[in-house]
């Protein structure tokens, strides 16, 4: 089992989402946008690096497990 492909997809999907989100700033500059960012986008962005790091550690552990089990 290799999590690299899923990690890559997740990182790229968030990169695309962030680009689209930043593009809305030129036309959406009200309190609703700021509230949405504070409630949804900013926490998601903050959690992403933690999730990607956890996926890296899990992938490493699974690789070690496969190695130890002779697969």
PASE-746729 format. One record per residue: residue number from 1; x, y, z of N, C-alpha, C, O, CB in turn. Coordinates in pm, 1 decimal. Glycine has a CB too. Layout:
BEGIN
<atom seq="NUM" n_c1="X" n_c2="Y" n_c3="Z" ca_c1="X" ca_c2="Y" ca_c3="Z" c_c1="X" c_c2="Y" c_c3="Z" o_c1="X" o_c2="Y" o_c3="Z" cb_c1="X" cb_c2="Y" cb_c3="Z"/>
...
end
This chain:
BEGIN
<atom seq="1" n_c1="85.4" n_c2="-118.2" n_c3="0.0" ca_c1="0.0" ca_c2="0.0" ca_c3="0.0" c_c1="89.2" c_c2="123.4" c_c3="0.0" o_c1="183.4" o_c2="133.6" o_c3="78.6" cb_c1="-96.7" cb_c2="0.4" cb_c3="122.8"/>
<atom seq="2" n_c1="58.1" n_c2="216.9" n_c3="-89.4" ca_c1="136.3" ca_c2="338.4" ca_c3="-101.3" c_c1="40.6" c_c2="456.9" c_c3="-100.0" o_c1="-52.2" o_c2="464.2" o_c3="-180.6" cb_c1="223.3" cb_c2="337.2" cb_c3="-230.7"/>
<atom seq="3" n_c1="64.0" n_c2="548.5" n_c3="-8.5" ca_c1="-23.8" ca_c2="663.9" ca_c3="4.4" c_c1="22.4" c_c2="783.6" c_c3="-78.2" o_c1="-42.6" o_c2="888.2" o_c3="-78.2" cb_c1="-34.1" cb_c2="703.6" cb_c3="148.7"/>
<atom seq="4" n_c1="133.7" n_c2="768.6" n_c3="-148.0" ca_c1="190.6" ca_c2="881.3" ca_c3="-222.2" c_c1="94.0" c_c2="939.2" c_c3="-324.4" o_c1="82.6" o_c2="1061.1" o_c3="-336.9" cb_c1="317.3" cb_c2="838.5" cb_c3="-291.6"/>
<atom seq="5" n_c1="25.1" n_c2="853.7" n_c3="-397.1" ca_c1="-67.5" ca_c2="902.0" ca_c3="-499.8" c_c1="-181.6" c_c2="982.2" c_c3="-437.1" o_c1="-216.9" o_c2="1089.2" o_c3="-486.6" cb_c1="-124.2" cb_c2="784.0" cb_c3="-581.0"/>
<atom seq="6" n_c1="-238.3" n_c2="931.3" n_c3="-329.5" ca_c1="-346.0" ca_c2="1003.1" ca_c3="-261.2" c_c1="-299.2" c_c2="1134.5" c_c3="-202.3" o_c1="-370.5" o_c2="1234.8" o_c3="-206.3" cb_c1="-404.8" cb_c2="917.2" cb_c3="-152.3"/>
<atom seq="7" n_c1="-177.7" n_c2="1133.3" n_c3="-146.9" ca_c1="-121.0" ca_c2="1255.3" ca_c3="-89.5" c_c1="-101.3" c_c2="1359.9" c_c3="-198.9" o_c1="-132.2" o_c2="1477.5" o_c3="-180.2" cb_c1="13.2" cb_c2="1225.4" cb_c3="-18.3"/>
<atom seq="8" n_c1="-49.7" n_c2="1315.7" n_c3="-312.5" ca_c1="-26.6" ca_c2="1404.4" ca_c3="-425.6" c_c1="-158.6" c_c2="1464.4" c_c3="-474.6" o_c1="-166.8" o_c2="1584.3" o_c3="-501.4" cb_c1="43.7" cb_c2="1328.7" cb_c3="-539.8"/>
<atom seq="9" n_c1="-261.2" n_c2="1380.6" n_c3="-486.1" ca_c1="-392.0" ca_c2="1428.7" ca_c3="-531.3" c_c1="-449.8" c_c2="1530.6" c_c3="-433.5" o_c1="-503.0" o_c2="1633.9" o_c3="-474.2" cb_c1="-489.4" cb_c2="1311.1" cb_c3="-548.4"/>
<atom seq="10" n_c1="-438.9" n_c2="1500.7" n_c3="-304.7" ca_c1="-491.3" ca_c2="1591.3" ca_c3="-203.6" c_c1="-418.2" c_c2="1725.1" c_c3="-206.9" o_c1="-481.3" o_c2="1830.7" o_c3="-202.8" cb_c1="-480.0" cb_c2="1528.3" cb_c3="-65.0"/>
<atom seq="11" n_c1="-286.6" n_c2="1720.9" n_c3="-214.0" ca_c1="-208.3" ca_c2="1844.5" ca_c3="-218.0" c_c1="-242.0" c_c2="1926.2" c_c3="-343.0" o_c1="-256.3" o_c2="2048.2" o_c3="-335.0" cb_c1="-57.5" cb_c2="1812.7" cb_c3="-214.4"/>
<atom seq="12" n_c1="-254.6" n_c2="1860.6" n_c3="-456.7" ca_c1="-287.4" ca_c2="1931.9" ca_c3="-580.2" c_c1="-429.8" c_c2="1986.7" c_c3="-579.0" o_c1="-455.0" o_c2="2096.6" o_c3="-628.4" cb_c1="-269.0" cb_c2="1840.1" cb_c3="-699.8"/>
<atom seq="13" n_c1="-522.3" n_c2="1910.3" n_c3="-522.8" ca_c1="-660.6" ca_c2="1957.9" ca_c3="-514.4" c_c1="-668.5" c_c2="2082.1" c_c3="-426.8" o_c1="-739.2" o_c2="2177.4" o_c3="-459.4" cb_c1="-753.2" cb_c2="1847.6" cb_c3="-459.0"/>
<atom seq="14" n_c1="-595.6" n_c2="2080.6" n_c3="-315.6" ca_c1="-598.1" ca_c2="2198.9" ca_c3="-229.6" c_c1="-529.8" c_c2="2317.1" c_c3="-297.2" o_c1="-573.7" o_c2="2431.0" o_c3="-281.9" cb_c1="-530.6" cb_c2="2168.8" cb_c3="-95.3"/>
<atom seq="15" n_c1="-423.7" n_c2="2291.2" n_c3="-371.2" ca_c1="-355.9" ca_c2="2398.8" ca_c3="-443.5" c_c1="-452.6" c_c2="2465.2" c_c3="-541.5" o_c1="-457.2" o_c2="2587.9" o_c3="-551.1" cb_c1="-231.7" cb_c2="2344.5" cb_c3="-518.4"/>
<atom seq="16" n_c1="-529.4" n_c2="2384.6" n_c3="-613.7" ca_c1="-629.3" ca_c2="2438.1" ca_c3="-706.9" c_c1="-738.0" c_c2="2514.7" c_c3="-633.1" o_c1="-778.9" o_c2="2622.8" o_c3="-675.6" cb_c1="-691.9" cb_c2="2325.1" cb_c3="-789.0"/>
<atom seq="17" n_c1="-784.3" n_c2="2458.2" n_c3="-522.6" ca_c1="-886.5" ca_c2="2525.3" ca_c3="-442.3" c_c1="-835.7" c_c2="2659.6" c_c3="-392.9" o_c1="-908.5" o_c2="2758.8" o_c3="-397.2" cb_c1="-928.5" cb_c2="2437.5" cb_c3="-323.7"/>
<atom seq="18" n_c1="-712.6" n_c2="2663.7" n_c3="-346.3" ca_c1="-655.3" ca_c2="2788.6" ca_c3="-295.3" c_c1="-645.2" c_c2="2893.0" c_c3="-405.7" o_c1="-673.2" o_c2="3010.5" o_c3="-382.2" cb_c1="-516.8" cb_c2="2763.2" cb_c3="-234.2"/>
<atom seq="19" n_c1="-605.7" n_c2="2851.9" n_c3="-524.7" ca_c1="-598.1" ca_c2="2945.9" ca_c3="-637.2" c_c1="-735.8" c_c2="3002.6" c_c3="-669.7" o_c1="-750.1" o_c2="3122.6" o_c3="-693.1" cb_c1="-538.5" cb_c2="2877.0" cb_c3="-761.4"/>
<atom seq="20" n_c1="-836.7" n_c2="2916.3" n_c3="-671.2" ca_c1="-972.7" ca_c2="2962.6" ca_c3="-698.7" c_c1="-1022.7" c_c2="3054.5" c_c3="-587.8" o_c1="-1086.9" o_c2="3156.2" o_c3="-614.2" cb_c1="-1067.6" cb_c2="2843.3" cb_c3="-715.0"/>
<atom seq="21" n_c1="-992.8" n_c2="3017.6" n_c3="-464.0" ca_c1="-1034.3" ca_c2="3099.2" ca_c3="-350.2" c_c1="-971.3" c_c2="3237.9" c_c3="-358.2" o_c1="-1039.0" o_c2="3338.6" o_c3="-337.1" cb_c1="-996.1" cb_c2="3030.8" cb_c3="-217.8"/>
<atom seq="22" n_c1="-843.3" n_c2="3243.1" n_c3="-388.4" ca_c1="-774.9" ca_c2="3371.2" ca_c3="-399.0" c_c1="-829.7" c_c2="3453.8" c_c3="-514.2" o_c1="-832.0" o_c2="3576.7" o_c3="-506.4" cb_c1="-625.5" cb_c2="3350.0" cb_c3="-416.5"/>
<atom seq="23" n_c1="-873.5" n_c2="3389.1" n_c3="-619.8" ca_c1="-931.5" ca_c2="3460.6" ca_c3="-733.6" c_c1="-1063.4" c_c2="3527.7" c_c3="-696.5" o_c1="-1099.8" o_c2="3628.8" o_c3="-756.6" cb_c1="-953.1" cb_c2="3365.0" cb_c3="-850.6"/>
<atom seq="24" n_c1="-1135.3" n_c2="3473.3" n_c3="-598.9" ca_c1="-1262.9" ca_c2="3534.6" ca_c3="-559.5" c_c1="-1242.5" c_c2="3666.4" c_c3="-485.4" o_c1="-1334.9" o_c2="3747.0" o_c3="-474.8" cb_c1="-1342.6" cb_c2="3438.5" cb_c3="-472.1"/>
<atom seq="25" n_c1="-1122.2" n_c2="3688.1" n_c3="-434.4" ca_c1="-1097.7" ca_c2="3808.6" ca_c3="-354.7" c_c1="-1117.3" c_c2="3937.3" c_c3="-435.1" o_c1="-1155.9" o_c2="4040.1" o_c3="-379.3" cb_c1="-957.0" cb_c2="3805.2" cb_c3="-298.0"/>
<atom seq="26" n_c1="-1091.4" n_c2="3932.0" n_c3="-563.7" ca_c1="-1106.4" ca_c2="4053.2" ca_c3="-644.7" c_c1="-1252.9" c_c2="4094.2" c_c3="-664.2" o_c1="-1281.1" o_c2="4210.1" o_c3="-694.4" cb_c1="-1041.2" cb_c2="4032.6" cb_c3="-780.0"/>
<atom seq="27" n_c1="-1345.7" n_c2="4000.0" n_c3="-647.1" ca_c1="-1487.2" ca_c2="4031.9" ca_c3="-666.8" c_c1="-1573.1" c_c2="4010.1" c_c3="-542.2" o_c1="-1687.7" o_c2="4054.8" o_c3="-537.3" cb_c1="-1541.7" cb_c2="3949.2" cb_c3="-779.1"/>
<atom seq="28" n_c1="-1519.0" n_c2="3942.9" n_c3="-443.4" ca_c1="-1595.7" ca_c2="3913.5" ca_c3="-321.7" c_c1="-1518.1" c_c2="3966.7" c_c3="-202.2" o_c1="-1427.7" o_c2="3900.4" o_c3="-151.3" cb_c1="-1623.1" cb_c2="3759.5" cb_c3="-306.7"/>
<atom seq="29" n_c1="-1553.9" n_c2="4086.9" n_c3="-157.8" ca_c1="-1476.3" ca_c2="4153.9" ca_c3="-53.7" c_c1="-1563.6" c_c2="4198.0" c_c3="65.0" o_c1="-1536.5" o_c2="4301.5" o_c3="125.9" cb_c1="-1404.7" cb_c2="4274.9" cb_c3="-112.8"/>
<atom seq="30" n_c1="-1663.7" n_c2="4123.6" n_c3="97.1" ca_c1="-1750.6" ca_c2="4165.0" ca_c3="206.0" c_c1="-1728.0" c_c2="4081.1" c_c3="331.4" o_c1="-1641.2" o_c2="3993.9" o_c3="335.3" cb_c1="-1895.8" cb_c2="4156.0" cb_c3="163.0"/>
<atom seq="31" n_c1="-1807.2" n_c2="4109.3" n_c3="432.2" ca_c1="-1795.5" ca_c2="4040.7" ca_c3="560.9" c_c1="-1828.3" c_c2="3892.1" c_c3="548.3" o_c1="-1772.1" o_c2="3810.2" o_c3="621.1" cb_c1="-1887.6" cb_c2="4105.9" cb_c3="664.1"/>
<atom seq="32" n_c1="-1917.9" n_c2="3856.6" n_c3="457.6" ca_c1="-1954.7" ca_c2="3716.2" ca_c3="438.8" c_c1="-1831.9" c_c2="3636.3" c_c3="395.1" o_c1="-1809.7" o_c2="3524.9" o_c3="442.5" cb_c1="-2068.9" cb_c2="3702.5" cb_c3="334.1"/>
<atom seq="33" n_c1="-1752.2" n_c2="3693.8" n_c3="304.4" ca_c1="-1630.2" ca_c2="3625.6" ca_c3="260.4" c_c1="-1533.4" c_c2="3608.5" c_c3="377.3" o_c1="-1476.7" o_c2="3501.1" o_c3="397.2" cb_c1="-1562.5" cb_c2="3704.0" cb_c3="145.9"/>
<atom seq="34" n_c1="-1515.5" n_c2="3714.2" n_c3="453.0" ca_c1="-1424.0" ca_c2="3706.2" ca_c3="568.3" c_c1="-1473.2" c_c2="3603.9" c_c3="670.2" o_c1="-1394.0" o_c2="3528.1" o_c3="726.2" cb_c1="-1409.5" cb_c2="3844.4" cb_c3="635.6"/>
<atom seq="35" n_c1="-1603.5" n_c2="3602.1" n_c3="693.7" ca_c1="-1659.4" ca_c2="3503.2" ca_c3="786.7" c_c1="-1642.1" c_c2="3361.0" c_c3="733.9" o_c1="-1608.3" o_c2="3269.7" o_c3="809.2" cb_c1="-1808.1" cb_c2="3531.7" cb_c3="811.8"/>
<atom seq="36" n_c1="-1665.4" n_c2="3343.0" n_c3="603.9" ca_c1="-1648.0" ca_c2="3211.4" ca_c3="543.2" c_c1="-1502.7" c_c2="3166.4" c_c3="554.4" o_c1="-1474.6" o_c2="3051.1" o_c3="587.1" cb_c1="-1692.2" cb_c2="3213.6" cb_c3="395.9"/>
<atom seq="37" n_c1="-1412.1" n_c2="3257.9" n_c3="527.1" ca_c1="-1269.5" ca_c2="3225.3" ca_c3="537.5" c_c1="-1234.4" c_c2="3184.3" c_c3="680.3" o_c1="-1166.5" o_c2="3083.9" o_c3="701.8" cb_c1="-1182.7" cb_c2="3345.5" cb_c3="493.5"/>
<atom seq="38" n_c1="-1280.3" n_c2="3261.4" n_c3="776.4" ca_c1="-1248.7" ca_c2="3232.0" ca_c3="916.5" c_c1="-1310.1" c_c2="3100.0" c_c3="962.7" o_c1="-1248.8" o_c2="3025.7" o_c3="1039.5" cb_c1="-1297.4" cb_c2="3345.3" cb_c3="1005.8"/>
<atom seq="39" n_c1="-1429.9" n_c2="3071.7" n_c3="916.1" ca_c1="-1500.3" ca_c2="2952.2" ca_c3="962.7" c_c1="-1463.8" c_c2="2825.9" c_c3="885.2" o_c1="-1470.1" o_c2="2715.9" o_c3="940.1" cb_c1="-1648.1" cb_c2="2974.4" cb_c3="953.8"/>
<atom seq="40" n_c1="-1425.7" n_c2="2840.7" n_c3="758.2" ca_c1="-1408.8" ca_c2="2722.3" ca_c3="674.6" c_c1="-1272.5" c_c2="2711.6" c_c3="606.3" o_c1="-1200.4" o_c2="2613.5" o_c3="624.4" cb_c1="-1514.7" cb_c2="2720.6" cb_c3="571.1"/>
<atom seq="41" n_c1="-1238.5" n_c2="2813.7" n_c3="527.8" ca_c1="-1117.5" ca_c2="2800.3" ca_c3="446.7" c_c1="-990.1" c_c2="2802.4" c_c3="530.4" o_c1="-903.7" o_c2="2716.8" o_c3="512.1" cb_c1="-1112.1" cb_c2="2910.7" cb_c3="343.8"/>
<atom seq="42" n_c1="-976.8" n_c2="2896.9" n_c3="620.4" ca_c1="-854.2" ca_c2="2907.3" ca_c3="700.9" c_c1="-829.5" c_c2="2783.2" c_c3="786.6" o_c1="-716.5" o_c2="2734.8" o_c3="792.1" cb_c1="-861.2" cb_c2="3029.9" cb_c3="790.4"/>
<atom seq="43" n_c1="-933.2" n_c2="2730.1" n_c3="854.3" ca_c1="-908.9" ca_c2="2605.7" ca_c3="929.7" c_c1="-870.1" c_c2="2488.5" c_c3="839.1" o_c1="-786.6" o_c2="2406.3" o_c3="876.7" cb_c1="-1033.2" cb_c2="2568.5" cb_c3="1009.9"/>
<atom seq="44" n_c1="-929.6" n_c2="2480.6" n_c3="721.7" ca_c1="-894.7" ca_c2="2374.7" ca_c3="627.4" c_c1="-747.8" c_c2="2387.3" c_c3="585.8" o_c1="-674.3" o_c2="2288.6" o_c3="584.3" cb_c1="-986.9" cb_c2="2379.9" cb_c3="503.1"/>
<atom seq="45" n_c1="-706.8" n_c2="2507.6" n_c3="552.7" ca_c1="-568.1" ca_c2="2530.9" ca_c3="512.4" c_c1="-472.1" c_c2="2496.1" c_c3="625.8" o_c1="-366.3" o_c2="2437.8" o_c3="602.0" cb_c1="-548.4" cb_c2="2677.2" cb_c3="469.4"/>
<atom seq="46" n_c1="-508.1" n_c2="2531.0" n_c3="747.0" ca_c1="-422.1" ca_c2="2502.3" ca_c3="862.4" c_c1="-410.5" c_c2="2352.2" c_c3="887.7" o_c1="-304.4" o_c2="2304.5" o_c3="928.1" cb_c1="-476.3" cb_c2="2572.0" cb_c3="987.6"/>
<atom seq="47" n_c1="-516.5" n_c2="2278.5" n_c3="864.8" ca_c1="-515.8" ca_c2="2134.2" ca_c3="888.9" c_c1="-445.9" c_c2="2055.4" c_c3="779.1" o_c1="-400.2" o_c2="1943.4" o_c3="802.1" cb_c1="-656.5" cb_c2="2084.5" cb_c3="903.5"/>
<atom seq="48" n_c1="-437.7" n_c2="2112.6" n_c3="661.2" ca_c1="-383.1" ca_c2="2038.7" ca_c3="548.5" c_c1="-239.7" c_c2="1994.1" c_c3="572.3" o_c1="-206.7" o_c2="1878.6" o_c3="545.4" cb_c1="-390.0" cb_c2="2122.6" cb_c3="424.0"/>
<atom seq="49" n_c1="-154.3" n_c2="2081.7" n_c3="621.4" ca_c1="-14.8" ca_c2="2040.8" ca_c3="642.1" c_c1="-5.7" c_c2="1929.5" c_c3="746.1" o_c1="78.5" o_c2="1840.4" o_c3="734.5" cb_c1="71.0" cb_c2="2161.2" cb_c3="685.9"/>
<atom seq="50" n_c1="-91.3" n_c2="1934.1" n_c3="846.7" ca_c1="-93.9" ca_c2="1827.6" ca_c3="947.5" c_c1="-136.6" c_c2="1695.9" c_c3="884.3" o_c1="-78.2" o_c2="1591.1" o_c3="912.2" cb_c1="-188.8" cb_c2="1864.4" cb_c3="1063.4"/>
<atom seq="51" n_c1="-237.5" n_c2="1701.2" n_c3="800.1" ca_c1="-286.6" ca_c2="1580.4" ca_c3="732.5" c_c1="-180.0" c_c2="1523.8" c_c3="639.5" o_c1="-157.4" o_c2="1402.8" o_c3="637.6" cb_c1="-415.3" cb_c2="1611.0" cb_c3="653.0"/>
<atom seq="52" n_c1="-114.8" n_c2="1609.5" n_c3="563.1" ca_c1="-11.5" ca_c2="1562.3" ca_c3="470.6" c_c1="106.2" c_c2="1500.5" c_c3="546.3" o_c1="161.5" o_c2="1399.2" o_c3="503.6" cb_c1="37.6" cb_c2="1677.8" cb_c3="381.9"/>
<atom seq="53" n_c1="143.9" n_c2="1561.0" n_c3="657.5" ca_c1="250.5" ca_c2="1503.9" ca_c3="739.5" c_c1="210.4" c_c2="1368.8" c_c3="797.0" o_c1="291.5" o_c2="1276.3" o_c3="802.3" cb_c1="287.4" cb_c2="1599.3" cb_c3="852.1"/>
<atom seq="54" n_c1="85.8" n_c2="1358.0" n_c3="839.9" ca_c1="37.1" ca_c2="1230.5" ca_c3="893.5" c_c1="35.5" c_c2="1123.8" c_c3="784.5" o_c1="68.3" o_c2="1008.0" o_c3="810.4" cb_c1="-104.0" cb_c2="1247.2" cb_c3="953.6"/>
<atom seq="55" n_c1="-2.2" n_c2="1162.1" n_c3="663.7" ca_c1="-1.3" ca_c2="1066.5" ca_c3="552.9" c_c1="141.0" c_c2="1019.8" c_c3="523.1" o_c1="163.5" o_c2="902.3" o_c3="494.1" cb_c1="-64.2" cb_c2="1129.3" cb_c3="427.0"/>
<atom seq="56" n_c1="236.0" n_c2="1111.6" n_c3="530.3" ca_c1="376.2" ca_c2="1073.6" ca_c3="509.3" c_c1="422.3" c_c2="972.8" c_c3="614.2" o_c1="486.4" o_c2="872.9" o_c3="581.8" cb_c1="466.4" cb_c2="1197.9" cb_c3="512.8"/>
<atom seq="57" n_c1="389.0" n_c2="1000.2" n_c3="740.1" ca_c1="429.1" ca_c2="908.4" ca_c3="848.2" c_c1="360.7" c_c2="773.0" c_c3="833.6" o_c1="423.6" o_c2="669.2" o_c3="854.0" cb_c1="395.9" cb_c2="969.1" cb_c3="985.8"/>
<atom seq="58" n_c1="233.7" n_c2="773.4" n_c3="798.9" ca_c1="160.7" ca_c2="648.5" ca_c3="781.3" c_c1="217.8" c_c2="569.4" c_c3="664.1" o_c1="232.7" o_c2="447.6" o_c3="673.5" cb_c1="11.2" cb_c2="676.1" cb_c3="759.6"/>
<atom seq="59" n_c1="249.3" n_c2="636.0" n_c3="555.3" ca_c1="307.9" ca_c2="569.2" ca_c3="439.8" c_c1="441.9" c_c2="505.6" c_c3="477.3" o_c1="472.1" o_c2="393.4" o_c3="436.6" cb_c1="326.2" cb_c2="668.6" cb_c3="323.6"/>
<atom seq="60" n_c1="520.8" n_c2="578.2" n_c3="554.8" ca_c1="649.2" ca_c2="523.9" ca_c3="600.0" c_c1="628.1" c_c2="401.7" c_c3="689.6" o_c1="697.8" o_c2="301.3" o_c3="675.1" cb_c1="729.6" cb_c2="631.7" cb_c3="675.3"/>
<atom seq="61" n_c1="533.5" n_c2="410.1" n_c3="780.8" ca_c1="506.0" ca_c2="297.8" ca_c3="870.8" c_c1="455.6" c_c2="176.4" c_c3="792.5" o_c1="494.8" o_c2="63.4" o_c3="821.4" cb_c1="402.8" cb_c2="338.6" cb_c3="977.8"/>
<atom seq="62" n_c1="369.6" n_c2="199.3" n_c3="694.6" ca_c1="319.6" ca_c2="88.4" ca_c3="613.3" c_c1="431.6" c_c2="26.1" c_c3="531.3" o_c1="436.8" o_c2="-95.8" o_c3="515.1" cb_c1="207.0" cb_c2="136.1" cb_c3="521.0"/>
<atom seq="63" n_c1="520.4" n_c2="108.8" n_c3="479.9" ca_c1="634.9" ca_c2="57.0" ca_c3="406.0" c_c1="724.6" c_c2="-27.6" c_c3="494.0" o_c1="771.7" o_c2="-133.3" o_c3="452.2" cb_c1="714.4" cb_c2="170.6" cb_c3="345.7"/>
<atom seq="64" n_c1="748.1" n_c2="18.4" n_c3="615.2" ca_c1="829.6" ca_c2="-57.3" ca_c3="709.2" c_c1="760.9" c_c2="-187.8" c_c3="746.4" o_c1="826.6" o_c2="-291.2" o_c3="757.9" cb_c1="857.9" cb_c2="25.5" cb_c3="834.8"/>
<atom seq="65" n_c1="630.3" n_c2="-184.1" n_c3="765.2" ca_c1="554.7" ca_c2="-304.5" ca_c3="798.3" c_c1="565.4" c_c2="-406.5" c_c3="684.6" o_c1="587.6" o_c2="-525.1" o_c3="708.8" cb_c1="406.4" cb_c2="-269.8" cb_c3="826.3"/>
<atom seq="66" n_c1="549.7" n_c2="-360.0" n_c3="562.2" ca_c1="562.8" ca_c2="-449.8" ca_c3="447.4" c_c1="702.5" c_c2="-508.6" c_c3="440.7" o_c1="718.9" o_c2="-627.3" o_c3="412.6" cb_c1="530.5" cb_c2="-376.0" cb_c3="317.3"/>
<atom seq="67" n_c1="801.7" n_c2="-427.6" n_c3="465.9" ca_c1="940.2" ca_c2="-475.6" ca_c3="464.6" c_c1="961.5" c_c2="-580.4" c_c3="573.3" o_c1="1021.9" o_c2="-684.8" o_c3="548.6" cb_c1="1038.7" cb_c2="-358.2" cb_c3="483.6"/>
<atom seq="68" n_c1="912.4" n_c2="-552.8" n_c3="692.3" ca_c1="929.0" ca_c2="-644.3" ca_c3="805.9" c_c1="854.6" c_c2="-776.0" c_c3="785.1" o_c1="897.0" o_c2="-880.6" o_c3="834.4" cb_c1="880.4" cb_c2="-577.9" cb_c3="934.1"/>
<atom seq="69" n_c1="746.1" n_c2="-770.2" n_c3="713.4" ca_c1="667.3" ca_c2="-890.8" ca_c3="688.5" c_c1="713.4" c_c2="-966.6" c_c3="564.5" o_c1="655.8" o_c2="-1069.6" o_c3="529.3" cb_c1="521.5" cb_c2="-854.8" cb_c3="674.2"/>
<atom seq="70" n_c1="815.5" n_c2="-916.5" n_c3="499.5" ca_c1="871.8" ca_c2="-986.1" ca_c3="385.3" c_c1="797.3" c_c2="-967.4" c_c3="255.4" o_c1="811.8" o_c2="-1048.4" o_c3="163.8" cb_c1="878.8" cb_c2="-1128.0" cb_c3="414.7"/>
<atom seq="71" n_c1="718.3" n_c2="-862.8" n_c3="245.3" ca_c1="644.6" ca_c2="-839.0" ca_c3="120.0" c_c1="716.0" c_c2="-738.8" c_c3="34.5" o_c1="669.1" o_c2="-706.1" o_c3="-74.5" cb_c1="502.8" cb_c2="-790.7" cb_c3="147.9"/>
end
